[in-house]
Amino acid sequence: MPKTEINYPPLLTQAIDIMDSDNGEAAFLFVLDVMISGLETVLNNHH
């Protein structure tokens, strides 16, 4: 994956680093977990 000029959030950067390693499944599960945590935070803030 080529490095770009975009400044990604730290968690996304970490996920990309994991994807650059040989275990894509770990990266997928990590991103899924981060997205779920983010959605829970958003939903909880609206109550």
N, CA, C and O atoms as a CHARMM CRD file, in Angstrom:
* protein
*
  188
    1    1 MET  N      0.86100  -1.19900   0.00000 PROA 1      0.00000
    2    1 MET  CA     0.00000   0.00000   0.00000 PROA 1      0.00000
    3    1 MET  C      0.89400   1.24600   0.00000 PROA 1      0.00000
    4    1 MET  O      1.71200   1.42200   0.90300 PROA 1      0.00000
    5    2 PRO  N      0.74000   2.10300  -1.00400 PROA 2      0.00000
    6    2 PRO  CA     1.58700   3.29600  -1.06900 PROA 2      0.00000
    7    2 PRO  C      1.22700   4.29500   0.02200 PROA 2      0.00000
    8    2 PRO  O      0.06000   4.43900   0.38700 PROA 2      0.00000
    9    3 LYS  N      2.23100   4.97500   0.53400 PROA 3      0.00000
   10    3 LYS  CA     1.98200   6.00500   1.54000 PROA 3      0.00000
   11    3 LYS  C      1.44600   7.24900   0.83300 PROA 3      0.00000
   12    3 LYS  O      1.94500   7.63300  -0.22500 PROA 3      0.00000
   13    4 THR  N      0.42400   7.87600   1.42700 PROA 4      0.00000
   14    4 THR  CA    -0.16100   9.06900   0.82800 PROA 4      0.00000
   15    4 THR  C      0.05600  10.25700   1.75300 PROA 4      0.00000
   16    4 THR  O      0.58900  10.11700   2.85400 PROA 4      0.00000
   17    5 GLU  N     -0.36600  11.42700   1.28700 PROA 5      0.00000
   18    5 GLU  CA    -0.19700  12.64500   2.07000 PROA 5      0.00000
   19    5 GLU  C     -1.33200  12.84900   3.06500 PROA 5      0.00000
   20    5 GLU  O     -1.31000  13.80200   3.84300 PROA 5      0.00000
   21    6 ILE  N     -2.32900  11.95600   3.04700 PROA 6      0.00000
   22    6 ILE  CA    -3.47600  12.10900   3.93700 PROA 6      0.00000
   23    6 ILE  C     -3.06200  11.76400   5.36000 PROA 6      0.00000
   24    6 ILE  O     -2.39300  10.75700   5.58900 PROA 6      0.00000
   25    7 ASN  N     -3.45600  12.59700   6.31300 PROA 7      0.00000
   26    7 ASN  CA    -3.19300  12.29900   7.71700 PROA 7      0.00000
   27    7 ASN  C     -4.35900  11.51500   8.28600 PROA 7      0.00000
   28    7 ASN  O     -5.39600  12.08000   8.63400 PROA 7      0.00000
   29    8 TYR  N     -4.17400  10.19700   8.37500 PROA 8      0.00000
   30    8 TYR  CA    -5.23400   9.34600   8.89000 PROA 8      0.00000
   31    8 TYR  C     -5.27400   9.40500  10.41100 PROA 8      0.00000
   32    8 TYR  O     -4.25600   9.66900  11.05100 PROA 8      0.00000
   33    9 PRO  N     -6.45000   9.15700  10.99600 PROA 9      0.00000
   34    9 PRO  CA    -6.52900   9.03200  12.45500 PROA 9      0.00000
   35    9 PRO  C     -5.62500   7.88700  12.92500 PROA 9      0.00000
   36    9 PRO  O     -5.40200   6.93300  12.17900 PROA 9      0.00000
   37   10 PRO  N     -5.10300   7.97300  14.15400 PROA 10     0.00000
   38   10 PRO  CA    -4.16100   6.95900  14.64400 PROA 10     0.00000
   39   10 PRO  C     -4.68700   5.53300  14.53900 PROA 10     0.00000
   40   10 PRO  O     -3.93500   4.63300  14.16400 PROA 10     0.00000
   41   11 LEU  N     -5.96300   5.30500  14.86100 PROA 11     0.00000
   42   11 LEU  CA    -6.48900   3.94300  14.80200 PROA 11     0.00000
   43   11 LEU  C     -6.50300   3.42300  13.37700 PROA 11     0.00000
   44   11 LEU  O     -6.21100   2.25200  13.13700 PROA 11     0.00000
   45   12 LEU  N     -6.84300   4.29300  12.42600 PROA 12     0.00000
   46   12 LEU  CA    -6.84900   3.87400  11.02500 PROA 12     0.00000
   47   12 LEU  C     -5.42300   3.59200  10.55800 PROA 12     0.00000
   48   12 LEU  O     -5.18100   2.63100   9.82800 PROA 12     0.00000
   49   13 THR  N     -4.48500   4.43000  10.98100 PROA 13     0.00000
   50   13 THR  CA    -3.08100   4.20200  10.65000 PROA 13     0.00000
   51   13 THR  C     -2.62000   2.85600  11.18800 PROA 13     0.00000
   52   13 THR  O     -1.91200   2.11400  10.50700 PROA 13     0.00000
   53   14 GLN  N     -3.02900   2.54400  12.42400 PROA 14     0.00000
   54   14 GLN  CA    -2.66000   1.25600  13.01700 PROA 14     0.00000
   55   14 GLN  C     -3.26300   0.10600  12.21900 PROA 14     0.00000
   56   14 GLN  O     -2.60200  -0.90600  11.98200 PROA 14     0.00000
   57   15 ALA  N     -4.50500   0.26000  11.81000 PROA 15     0.00000
   58   15 ALA  CA    -5.16000  -0.78600  11.01700 PROA 15     0.00000
   59   15 ALA  C     -4.43900  -0.98200   9.68300 PROA 15     0.00000
   60   15 ALA  O     -4.25100  -2.11500   9.23800 PROA 15     0.00000
   61   16 ILE  N     -4.03700   0.11900   9.04700 PROA 16     0.00000
   62   16 ILE  CA    -3.31200   0.02900   7.77600 PROA 16     0.00000
   63   16 ILE  C     -1.97900  -0.67500   7.98400 PROA 16     0.00000
   64   16 ILE  O     -1.56400  -1.48400   7.15300 PROA 16     0.00000
   65   17 ASP  N     -1.30600  -0.37000   9.09100 PROA 17     0.00000
   66   17 ASP  CA    -0.03900  -1.04800   9.39200 PROA 17     0.00000
   67   17 ASP  C     -0.25700  -2.54300   9.54700 PROA 17     0.00000
   68   17 ASP  O      0.56100  -3.33900   9.08600 PROA 17     0.00000
   69   18 ILE  N     -1.35600  -2.93600  10.19300 PROA 18     0.00000
   70   18 ILE  CA    -1.66000  -4.36000  10.35300 PROA 18     0.00000
   71   18 ILE  C     -1.93200  -4.98200   8.98200 PROA 18     0.00000
   72   18 ILE  O     -1.47400  -6.09000   8.70100 PROA 18     0.00000
   73   19 MET  N     -2.67100  -4.27800   8.13600 PROA 19     0.00000
   74   19 MET  CA    -2.96800  -4.79700   6.79900 PROA 19     0.00000
   75   19 MET  C     -1.69200  -4.95300   5.97700 PROA 19     0.00000
   76   19 MET  O     -1.58700  -5.86700   5.15900 PROA 19     0.00000
   77   20 ASP  N     -0.72100  -4.06300   6.19300 PROA 20     0.00000
   78   20 ASP  CA     0.55000  -4.16400   5.47300 PROA 20     0.00000
   79   20 ASP  C      1.31900  -5.40500   5.89700 PROA 20     0.00000
   80   20 ASP  O      2.14200  -5.91600   5.13600 PROA 20     0.00000
   81   21 SER  N      1.05600  -5.89700   7.11300 PROA 21     0.00000
   82   21 SER  CA     1.66400  -7.16000   7.52100 PROA 21     0.00000
   83   21 SER  C      0.90300  -8.28800   6.83600 PROA 21     0.00000
   84   21 SER  O      0.01800  -8.03000   6.02000 PROA 21     0.00000
   85   22 ASP  N      1.23800  -9.53800   7.16000 PROA 22     0.00000
   86   22 ASP  CA     0.69400 -10.64900   6.38100 PROA 22     0.00000
   87   22 ASP  C     -0.66900 -11.12800   6.86000 PROA 22     0.00000
   88   22 ASP  O     -1.21100 -12.07800   6.29500 PROA 22     0.00000
   89   23 ASN  N     -1.24000 -10.49800   7.89100 PROA 23     0.00000
   90   23 ASN  CA    -2.50200 -11.00500   8.42600 PROA 23     0.00000
   91   23 ASN  C     -3.63200 -10.01600   8.16800 PROA 23     0.00000
   92   23 ASN  O     -3.90100  -9.14800   8.99900 PROA 23     0.00000
   93   24 GLY  N     -4.29000 -10.14200   7.02400 PROA 24     0.00000
   94   24 GLY  CA    -5.39200  -9.25300   6.68300 PROA 24     0.00000
   95   24 GLY  C     -6.59400  -9.44400   7.57700 PROA 24     0.00000
   96   24 GLY  O     -7.33900  -8.49700   7.83100 PROA 24     0.00000
   97   25 GLU  N     -6.79600 -10.67200   8.06300 PROA 25     0.00000
   98   25 GLU  CA    -7.95500 -10.93400   8.91800 PROA 25     0.00000
   99   25 GLU  C     -7.87500 -10.13300  10.20800 PROA 25     0.00000
  100   25 GLU  O     -8.88500  -9.59600  10.66400 PROA 25     0.00000
  101   26 ALA  N     -6.69100 -10.04500  10.80100 PROA 26     0.00000
  102   26 ALA  CA    -6.51900  -9.27800  12.03100 PROA 26     0.00000
  103   26 ALA  C     -6.87200  -7.81000  11.79800 PROA 26     0.00000
  104   26 ALA  O     -7.51500  -7.18100  12.63800 PROA 26     0.00000
  105   27 ALA  N     -6.45200  -7.26800  10.65600 PROA 27     0.00000
  106   27 ALA  CA    -6.75300  -5.87900  10.33500 PROA 27     0.00000
  107   27 ALA  C     -8.24900  -5.68300  10.16100 PROA 27     0.00000
  108   27 ALA  O     -8.81300  -4.70100  10.64400 PROA 27     0.00000
  109   28 PHE  N     -8.89400  -6.61900   9.46700 PROA 28     0.00000
  110   28 PHE  CA   -10.33300  -6.52100   9.24500 PROA 28     0.00000
  111   28 PHE  C    -11.08200  -6.52500  10.57100 PROA 28     0.00000
  112   28 PHE  O    -11.96900  -5.70000  10.79100 PROA 28     0.00000
  113   29 LEU  N    -10.72800  -7.44900  11.44800 PROA 29     0.00000
  114   29 LEU  CA   -11.39700  -7.53600  12.74400 PROA 29     0.00000
  115   29 LEU  C    -11.12100  -6.30100  13.58600 PROA 29     0.00000
  116   29 LEU  O    -11.99700  -5.84000  14.31800 PROA 29     0.00000
  117   30 PHE  N     -9.90900  -5.76200  13.48800 PROA 30     0.00000
  118   30 PHE  CA    -9.55200  -4.55300  14.22900 PROA 30     0.00000
  119   30 PHE  C    -10.40000  -3.36800  13.76600 PROA 30     0.00000
  120   30 PHE  O    -10.94800  -2.62800  14.58300 PROA 30     0.00000
  121   31 VAL  N    -10.50100  -3.19900  12.44800 PROA 31     0.00000
  122   31 VAL  CA   -11.28900  -2.09100  11.89800 PROA 31     0.00000
  123   31 VAL  C    -12.75600  -2.25400  12.27400 PROA 31     0.00000
  124   31 VAL  O    -13.42200  -1.28100  12.62700 PROA 31     0.00000
  125   32 LEU  N    -13.26100  -3.48900  12.19700 PROA 32     0.00000
  126   32 LEU  CA   -14.64600  -3.75100  12.56700 PROA 32     0.00000
  127   32 LEU  C    -14.88800  -3.35800  14.01900 PROA 32     0.00000
  128   32 LEU  O    -15.89700  -2.72700  14.33400 PROA 32     0.00000
  129   33 ASP  N    -13.97100  -3.72600  14.89800 PROA 33     0.00000
  130   33 ASP  CA   -14.09100  -3.41300  16.31700 PROA 33     0.00000
  131   33 ASP  C    -14.07000  -1.90500  16.54500 PROA 33     0.00000
  132   33 ASP  O    -14.85000  -1.38500  17.34300 PROA 33     0.00000
  133   34 VAL  N    -13.18700  -1.20800  15.85300 PROA 34     0.00000
  134   34 VAL  CA   -13.10300   0.24700  15.97800 PROA 34     0.00000
  135   34 VAL  C    -14.39400   0.90000  15.49300 PROA 34     0.00000
  136   34 VAL  O    -14.90700   1.81800  16.13300 PROA 34     0.00000
  137   35 MET  N    -14.92100   0.42600  14.35500 PROA 35     0.00000
  138   35 MET  CA   -16.15700   0.99700  13.82000 PROA 35     0.00000
  139   35 MET  C    -17.32100   0.77800  14.77300 PROA 35     0.00000
  140   35 MET  O    -18.12300   1.68600  14.99100 PROA 35     0.00000
  141   36 ILE  N    -17.42100  -0.42000  15.34200 PROA 36     0.00000
  142   36 ILE  CA   -18.49700  -0.71100  16.28400 PROA 36     0.00000
  143   36 ILE  C    -18.37100   0.17700  17.51700 PROA 36     0.00000
  144   36 ILE  O    -19.36800   0.71400  18.00000 PROA 36     0.00000
  145   37 SER  N    -17.15300   0.33400  18.02600 PROA 37     0.00000
  146   37 SER  CA   -16.93400   1.19500  19.19000 PROA 37     0.00000
  147   37 SER  C    -17.33000   2.63300  18.87100 PROA 37     0.00000
  148   37 SER  O    -17.95200   3.30800  19.69200 PROA 37     0.00000
  149   38 GLY  N    -16.96900   3.09700  17.67900 PROA 38     0.00000
  150   38 GLY  CA   -17.32000   4.45100  17.27000 PROA 38     0.00000
  151   38 GLY  C    -18.81800   4.64300  17.15300 PROA 38     0.00000
  152   38 GLY  O    -19.35100   5.67000  17.57400 PROA 38     0.00000
  153   39 LEU  N    -19.50600   3.65400  16.58000 PROA 39     0.00000
  154   39 LEU  CA   -20.95800   3.74200  16.45100 PROA 39     0.00000
  155   39 LEU  C    -21.62900   3.74000  17.81400 PROA 39     0.00000
  156   39 LEU  O    -22.58500   4.48300  18.03600 PROA 39     0.00000
  157   40 GLU  N    -21.13800   2.91200  18.73100 PROA 40     0.00000
  158   40 GLU  CA   -21.70200   2.88000  20.07900 PROA 40     0.00000
  159   40 GLU  C    -21.54300   4.23500  20.75000 PROA 40     0.00000
  160   40 GLU  O    -22.45700   4.70700  21.42600 PROA 40     0.00000
  161   41 THR  N    -20.38800   4.86100  20.56600 PROA 41     0.00000
  162   41 THR  CA   -20.13900   6.17700  21.15600 PROA 41     0.00000
  163   41 THR  C    -21.11200   7.20500  20.59100 PROA 41     0.00000
  164   41 THR  O    -21.69600   7.99100  21.33700 PROA 41     0.00000
  165   42 VAL  N    -21.28400   7.19700  19.27400 PROA 42     0.00000
  166   42 VAL  CA   -22.19800   8.14400  18.62400 PROA 42     0.00000
  167   42 VAL  C    -23.62200   7.92400  19.11300 PROA 42     0.00000
  168   42 VAL  O    -24.31900   8.87900  19.45600 PROA 42     0.00000
  169   43 LEU  N    -24.05500   6.66800  19.14600 PROA 43     0.00000
  170   43 LEU  CA   -25.42100   6.37000  19.57400 PROA 43     0.00000
  171   43 LEU  C    -25.63800   6.75100  21.02900 PROA 43     0.00000
  172   43 LEU  O    -26.68900   7.29000  21.37600 PROA 43     0.00000
  173   44 ASN  N    -24.66400   6.48100  21.88000 PROA 44     0.00000
  174   44 ASN  CA   -24.79800   6.80800  23.29700 PROA 44     0.00000
  175   44 ASN  C    -24.83000   8.30700  23.52600 PROA 44     0.00000
  176   44 ASN  O    -25.46800   8.77200  24.47100 PROA 44     0.00000
  177   45 ASN  N    -24.15500   9.07200  22.68100 PROA 45     0.00000
  178   45 ASN  CA   -24.13400  10.52000  22.83400 PROA 45     0.00000
  179   45 ASN  C    -25.44600  11.16200  22.40900 PROA 45     0.00000
  180   45 ASN  O    -25.69800  12.32000  22.74100 PROA 45     0.00000
  181   46 HSD  N    -26.28200  10.43700  21.68500 PROA 46     0.00000
  182   46 HSD  CA   -27.55400  10.99700  21.22900 PROA 46     0.00000
  183   46 HSD  C    -28.69300  10.72300  22.18900 PROA 46     0.00000
  184   46 HSD  O    -29.81100  11.18400  21.96100 PROA 46     0.00000
  185   47 HSD  N    -28.43700   9.98200  23.26000 PROA 47     0.00000
  186   47 HSD  CA   -29.51400   9.68200  24.21800 PROA 47     0.00000
  187   47 HSD  C    -29.52500  10.68700  25.34300 PROA 47     0.00000
  188   47 HSD  O    -30.36000  10.59700  26.24300 PROA 47     0.00000
